[in-house]
Amino acid sequence: MTDTASASIAPELTQLYRHYGTFEQALHALNTHLGPLIGLTVLEAGCGSASHLALQQCIVTGIDISPYQLERNQHLSERICADLHQYDNPQWLGAFDLIVCWDVVEHLQNPKAVIAKFFKWVKPTGKVVLAYPNPQIWKGVVTKYSPYFVHQWFYRLASGTPLSASKTDQGPFRTVFATDIKLKPLLHLAAQYQHKVEFFISYESYQNRFVKRFLPHRFVDAMNWLFLGELRTVLDISATDFIIVLSPCSIG
């Protein structure tokens, strides 16, 4: 990677960055970084039907706009059906050891406002985990600008998700990919709220591998390279999805 590209993001971030070939490998790396999750007060923001982390020994509050998703999630101590854009709770200020937001921010109209809430809700010793598709790669760009029915058909082909699944909020969900979740704006927002990145990885999604079954790998890589822009000298060419852990900066 070049010095110019590294400086445009953050030198310390390029040193943290790692890429993994599969979601399973990336999840293992995250679990290793976080260590045992025992006795924590956790917020699953946009919790969906289940967690990707082992939170069985934690007190988990789940908030989701979908009552169907909340009902399916069996690991929650408390369920709140609400829109993250609108919901606020003074009792949540500095209340959570861990906030997990998985595959949610790409669906938000104003992710900046929601992520700012996370920075206020997490404890000074806590962590915020953001996992979401990279908006600056072919998958993010195509998803952002293609009609919703195209997403439904693609997921039907790639993962076997029935078209009727959207009626009970099982996905795929409508996406926005607001500018705020691009890497540079996200880092700027974190700095505003005195948070730093302590863990930053990417992985190649099953969608990217699925497309490579029908298109030449070089073509897919070239499309990714094109859309990565200034990130192309920082990120792996198959960095379709991010997992980022942020924590409050130490004082003094």
Contacts in CASP RR format, 6 or more apart in sequence:
PFRMAT RR
TARGET T0000
AUTHOR 0000-0000-0000
METHOD contacts of the structure
MODEL  1
MTDTASASIAPELTQLYRHYGTFEQALHALNTHLGPLIGLTVLEAGCGSA
SHLALQQCIVTGIDISPYQLERNQHLSERICADLHQYDNPQWLGAFDLIV
CWDVVEHLQNPKAVIAKFFKWVKPTGKVVLAYPNPQIWKGVVTKYSPYFV
HQWFYRLASGTPLSASKTDQGPFRTVFATDIKLKPLLHLAAQYQHKVEFF
ISYESYQNRFVKRFLPHRFVDAMNWLFLGELRTVLDISATDFIIVLSPCS
IG
1 14 0 8 1.000
1 233 0 8 1.000
1 234 0 8 1.000
2 233 0 8 1.000
5 230 0 8 1.000
5 231 0 8 1.000
5 232 0 8 1.000
5 233 0 8 1.000
5 234 0 8 1.000
6 14 0 8 1.000
6 233 0 8 1.000
6 234 0 8 1.000
8 184 0 8 1.000
8 230 0 8 1.000
9 183 0 8 1.000
9 184 0 8 1.000
9 187 0 8 1.000
9 231 0 8 1.000
9 234 0 8 1.000
10 187 0 8 1.000
10 197 0 8 1.000
12 197 0 8 1.000
13 187 0 8 1.000
13 197 0 8 1.000
13 200 0 8 1.000
14 234 0 8 1.000
16 197 0 8 1.000
16 198 0 8 1.000
16 199 0 8 1.000
16 200 0 8 1.000
17 200 0 8 1.000
17 201 0 8 1.000
17 202 0 8 1.000
17 234 0 8 1.000
17 235 0 8 1.000
18 29 0 8 1.000
18 200 0 8 1.000
18 201 0 8 1.000
18 202 0 8 1.000
19 201 0 8 1.000
19 202 0 8 1.000
19 203 0 8 1.000
19 204 0 8 1.000
19 235 0 8 1.000
19 236 0 8 1.000
19 238 0 8 1.000
19 239 0 8 1.000
20 26 0 8 1.000
20 29 0 8 1.000
20 201 0 8 1.000
20 202 0 8 1.000
20 203 0 8 1.000
20 204 0 8 1.000
21 203 0 8 1.000
21 204 0 8 1.000
21 238 0 8 1.000
22 203 0 8 1.000
22 204 0 8 1.000
23 203 0 8 1.000
23 205 0 8 1.000
23 206 0 8 1.000
23 241 0 8 1.000
25 203 0 8 1.000
26 201 0 8 1.000
26 202 0 8 1.000
26 203 0 8 1.000
26 241 0 8 1.000
26 243 0 8 1.000
27 52 0 8 1.000
27 243 0 8 1.000
29 201 0 8 1.000
30 53 0 8 1.000
30 129 0 8 1.000
30 199 0 8 1.000
30 201 0 8 1.000
30 243 0 8 1.000
30 245 0 8 1.000
31 53 0 8 1.000
31 54 0 8 1.000
33 199 0 8 1.000
33 245 0 8 1.000
34 53 0 8 1.000
34 98 0 8 1.000
34 127 0 8 1.000
34 129 0 8 1.000
34 245 0 8 1.000
37 53 0 8 1.000
37 54 0 8 1.000
37 55 0 8 1.000
37 57 0 8 1.000
37 58 0 8 1.000
37 98 0 8 1.000
38 57 0 8 1.000
38 58 0 8 1.000
39 57 0 8 1.000
39 58 0 8 1.000
39 59 0 8 1.000
39 97 0 8 1.000
40 55 0 8 1.000
40 58 0 8 1.000
40 59 0 8 1.000
40 97 0 8 1.000
40 98 0 8 1.000
41 58 0 8 1.000
41 59 0 8 1.000
41 61 0 8 1.000
41 95 0 8 1.000
41 96 0 8 1.000
41 97 0 8 1.000
41 98 0 8 1.000
42 55 0 8 1.000
42 58 0 8 1.000
42 59 0 8 1.000
42 60 0 8 1.000
42 61 0 8 1.000
42 96 0 8 1.000
42 97 0 8 1.000
42 98 0 8 1.000
42 99 0 8 1.000
42 100 0 8 1.000
43 60 0 8 1.000
43 61 0 8 1.000
43 62 0 8 1.000
43 63 0 8 1.000
43 92 0 8 1.000
43 95 0 8 1.000
43 96 0 8 1.000
43 98 0 8 1.000
43 99 0 8 1.000
43 100 0 8 1.000
43 121 0 8 1.000
44 51 0 8 1.000
44 55 0 8 1.000
44 60 0 8 1.000
44 61 0 8 1.000
44 62 0 8 1.000
44 63 0 8 1.000
44 73 0 8 1.000
44 76 0 8 1.000
44 100 0 8 1.000
44 101 0 8 1.000
44 102 0 8 1.000
45 62 0 8 1.000
45 63 0 8 1.000
45 84 0 8 1.000
45 99 0 8 1.000
45 100 0 8 1.000
45 101 0 8 1.000
45 104 0 8 1.000
45 114 0 8 1.000
45 118 0 8 1.000
46 62 0 8 1.000
46 63 0 8 1.000
46 64 0 8 1.000
46 65 0 8 1.000
46 69 0 8 1.000
46 84 0 8 1.000
46 101 0 8 1.000
46 102 0 8 1.000
46 104 0 8 1.000
47 60 0 8 1.000
47 62 0 8 1.000
47 63 0 8 1.000
47 64 0 8 1.000
47 69 0 8 1.000
47 70 0 8 1.000
47 73 0 8 1.000
47 76 0 8 1.000
48 64 0 8 1.000
48 66 0 8 1.000
48 69 0 8 1.000
48 70 0 8 1.000
48 72 0 8 1.000
48 73 0 8 1.000
49 69 0 8 1.000
49 72 0 8 1.000
49 73 0 8 1.000
49 170 0 8 1.000
50 72 0 8 1.000
50 73 0 8 1.000
50 74 0 8 1.000
50 75 0 8 1.000
51 60 0 8 1.000
51 73 0 8 1.000
51 75 0 8 1.000
51 100 0 8 1.000
51 102 0 8 1.000
52 100 0 8 1.000
52 102 0 8 1.000
52 131 0 8 1.000
53 100 0 8 1.000
53 129 0 8 1.000
55 75 0 8 1.000
55 100 0 8 1.000
56 75 0 8 1.000
58 98 0 8 1.000
59 77 0 8 1.000
60 75 0 8 1.000
60 76 0 8 1.000
60 77 0 8 1.000
60 78 0 8 1.000
61 76 0 8 1.000
61 77 0 8 1.000
61 78 0 8 1.000
61 80 0 8 1.000
61 96 0 8 1.000
62 70 0 8 1.000
62 73 0 8 1.000
62 76 0 8 1.000
62 78 0 8 1.000
62 79 0 8 1.000
62 80 0 8 1.000
63 80 0 8 1.000
63 81 0 8 1.000
63 82 0 8 1.000
63 84 0 8 1.000
63 87 0 8 1.000
64 70 0 8 1.000
64 73 0 8 1.000
64 79 0 8 1.000
64 80 0 8 1.000
64 81 0 8 1.000
65 81 0 8 1.000
65 82 0 8 1.000
65 83 0 8 1.000
65 84 0 8 1.000
66 81 0 8 1.000
66 169 0 8 1.000
67 81 0 8 1.000
68 168 0 8 1.000
68 169 0 8 1.000
68 170 0 8 1.000
69 169 0 8 1.000
70 76 0 8 1.000
70 79 0 8 1.000
70 80 0 8 1.000
70 81 0 8 1.000
73 79 0 8 1.000
80 87 0 8 1.000
84 104 0 8 1.000
84 108 0 8 1.000
84 114 0 8 1.000
84 117 0 8 1.000
85 108 0 8 1.000
85 109 0 8 1.000
85 110 0 8 1.000
85 113 0 8 1.000
85 114 0 8 1.000
88 117 0 8 1.000
92 120 0 8 1.000
92 121 0 8 1.000
93 120 0 8 1.000
93 121 0 8 1.000
94 120 0 8 1.000
94 121 0 8 1.000
94 122 0 8 1.000
94 123 0 8 1.000
94 124 0 8 1.000
95 121 0 8 1.000
95 123 0 8 1.000
96 121 0 8 1.000
96 122 0 8 1.000
96 123 0 8 1.000
96 126 0 8 1.000
97 122 0 8 1.000
97 123 0 8 1.000
97 125 0 8 1.000
97 126 0 8 1.000
97 127 0 8 1.000
98 122 0 8 1.000
98 126 0 8 1.000
98 127 0 8 1.000
98 128 0 8 1.000
98 129 0 8 1.000
99 118 0 8 1.000
99 121 0 8 1.000
99 122 0 8 1.000
99 127 0 8 1.000
99 128 0 8 1.000
99 129 0 8 1.000
100 129 0 8 1.000
100 131 0 8 1.000
101 114 0 8 1.000
101 115 0 8 1.000
101 118 0 8 1.000
101 128 0 8 1.000
101 129 0 8 1.000
101 130 0 8 1.000
101 131 0 8 1.000
101 132 0 8 1.000
102 129 0 8 1.000
102 131 0 8 1.000
102 132 0 8 1.000
103 131 0 8 1.000
103 132 0 8 1.000
103 133 0 8 1.000
104 132 0 8 1.000
105 111 0 8 1.000
105 114 0 8 1.000
105 115 0 8 1.000
105 130 0 8 1.000
105 132 0 8 1.000
105 181 0 8 1.000
106 132 0 8 1.000
106 133 0 8 1.000
106 135 0 8 1.000
106 140 0 8 1.000
106 143 0 8 1.000
106 175 0 8 1.000
106 176 0 8 1.000
106 177 0 8 1.000
106 181 0 8 1.000
107 173 0 8 1.000
107 174 0 8 1.000
107 175 0 8 1.000
107 176 0 8 1.000
108 114 0 8 1.000
108 176 0 8 1.000
108 178 0 8 1.000
109 176 0 8 1.000
109 178 0 8 1.000
110 178 0 8 1.000
110 180 0 8 1.000
111 178 0 8 1.000
111 180 0 8 1.000
111 181 0 8 1.000
112 178 0 8 1.000
112 180 0 8 1.000
112 185 0 8 1.000
112 189 0 8 1.000
115 128 0 8 1.000
115 130 0 8 1.000
115 180 0 8 1.000
115 186 0 8 1.000
115 189 0 8 1.000
116 189 0 8 1.000
116 193 0 8 1.000
118 128 0 8 1.000
119 128 0 8 1.000
119 190 0 8 1.000
119 193 0 8 1.000
119 195 0 8 1.000
119 246 0 8 1.000
119 248 0 8 1.000
120 193 0 8 1.000
122 128 0 8 1.000
122 247 0 8 1.000
122 248 0 8 1.000
124 248 0 8 1.000
125 248 0 8 1.000
126 247 0 8 1.000
126 248 0 8 1.000
127 198 0 8 1.000
127 245 0 8 1.000
127 246 0 8 1.000
127 247 0 8 1.000
128 195 0 8 1.000
128 245 0 8 1.000
128 246 0 8 1.000
128 247 0 8 1.000
129 243 0 8 1.000
129 244 0 8 1.000
129 245 0 8 1.000
130 186 0 8 1.000
130 242 0 8 1.000
130 243 0 8 1.000
130 244 0 8 1.000
130 245 0 8 1.000
130 246 0 8 1.000
131 241 0 8 1.000
131 242 0 8 1.000
131 243 0 8 1.000
131 244 0 8 1.000
132 181 0 8 1.000
132 241 0 8 1.000
132 242 0 8 1.000
133 139 0 8 1.000
133 140 0 8 1.000
133 143 0 8 1.000
133 177 0 8 1.000
133 205 0 8 1.000
133 240 0 8 1.000
133 241 0 8 1.000
133 242 0 8 1.000
134 140 0 8 1.000
134 183 0 8 1.000
134 202 0 8 1.000
134 235 0 8 1.000
134 239 0 8 1.000
134 240 0 8 1.000
134 241 0 8 1.000
134 242 0 8 1.000
135 141 0 8 1.000
135 144 0 8 1.000
135 177 0 8 1.000
135 181 0 8 1.000
135 182 0 8 1.000
136 182 0 8 1.000
136 183 0 8 1.000
136 227 0 8 1.000
136 228 0 8 1.000
136 229 0 8 1.000
136 231 0 8 1.000
137 224 0 8 1.000
137 227 0 8 1.000
137 228 0 8 1.000
137 239 0 8 1.000
137 240 0 8 1.000
138 208 0 8 1.000
138 220 0 8 1.000
138 223 0 8 1.000
138 224 0 8 1.000
138 226 0 8 1.000
138 227 0 8 1.000
139 205 0 8 1.000
139 207 0 8 1.000
139 208 0 8 1.000
139 240 0 8 1.000
140 175 0 8 1.000
140 177 0 8 1.000
140 227 0 8 1.000
140 240 0 8 1.000
141 227 0 8 1.000
143 151 0 8 1.000
143 175 0 8 1.000
143 177 0 8 1.000
144 175 0 8 1.000
144 176 0 8 1.000
144 177 0 8 1.000
148 174 0 8 1.000
151 172 0 8 1.000
151 174 0 8 1.000
151 175 0 8 1.000
152 161 0 8 1.000
152 163 0 8 1.000
152 166 0 8 1.000
152 172 0 8 1.000
153 163 0 8 1.000
154 172 0 8 1.000
154 207 0 8 1.000
155 161 0 8 1.000
155 171 0 8 1.000
155 172 0 8 1.000
156 162 0 8 1.000
156 163 0 8 1.000
157 210 0 8 1.000
158 206 0 8 1.000
158 207 0 8 1.000
158 210 0 8 1.000
159 206 0 8 1.000
161 170 0 8 1.000
161 171 0 8 1.000
161 172 0 8 1.000
165 171 0 8 1.000
165 172 0 8 1.000
166 172 0 8 1.000
166 173 0 8 1.000
179 185 0 8 1.000
180 186 0 8 1.000
180 189 0 8 1.000
183 231 0 8 1.000
183 242 0 8 1.000
186 244 0 8 1.000
187 197 0 8 1.000
190 196 0 8 1.000
190 197 0 8 1.000
190 246 0 8 1.000
194 248 0 8 1.000
194 249 0 8 1.000
195 246 0 8 1.000
195 247 0 8 1.000
195 248 0 8 1.000
195 249 0 8 1.000
196 246 0 8 1.000
196 247 0 8 1.000
196 248 0 8 1.000
196 249 0 8 1.000
197 244 0 8 1.000
197 245 0 8 1.000
197 246 0 8 1.000
198 245 0 8 1.000
198 246 0 8 1.000
198 247 0 8 1.000
199 243 0 8 1.000
199 244 0 8 1.000
199 245 0 8 1.000
200 242 0 8 1.000
200 243 0 8 1.000
200 244 0 8 1.000
200 245 0 8 1.000
201 242 0 8 1.000
201 243 0 8 1.000
202 235 0 8 1.000
202 236 0 8 1.000
202 238 0 8 1.000
202 239 0 8 1.000
202 240 0 8 1.000
202 241 0 8 1.000
202 242 0 8 1.000
202 243 0 8 1.000
203 239 0 8 1.000
203 240 0 8 1.000
203 241 0 8 1.000
203 243 0 8 1.000
204 236 0 8 1.000
204 238 0 8 1.000
204 239 0 8 1.000
204 240 0 8 1.000
204 241 0 8 1.000
205 240 0 8 1.000
205 241 0 8 1.000
207 240 0 8 1.000
208 220 0 8 1.000
208 224 0 8 1.000
208 238 0 8 1.000
208 240 0 8 1.000
211 220 0 8 1.000
212 220 0 8 1.000
221 237 0 8 1.000
221 238 0 8 1.000
224 237 0 8 1.000
224 238 0 8 1.000
224 239 0 8 1.000
224 240 0 8 1.000
225 232 0 8 1.000
225 237 0 8 1.000
228 235 0 8 1.000
228 237 0 8 1.000
228 239 0 8 1.000
231 239 0 8 1.000
END
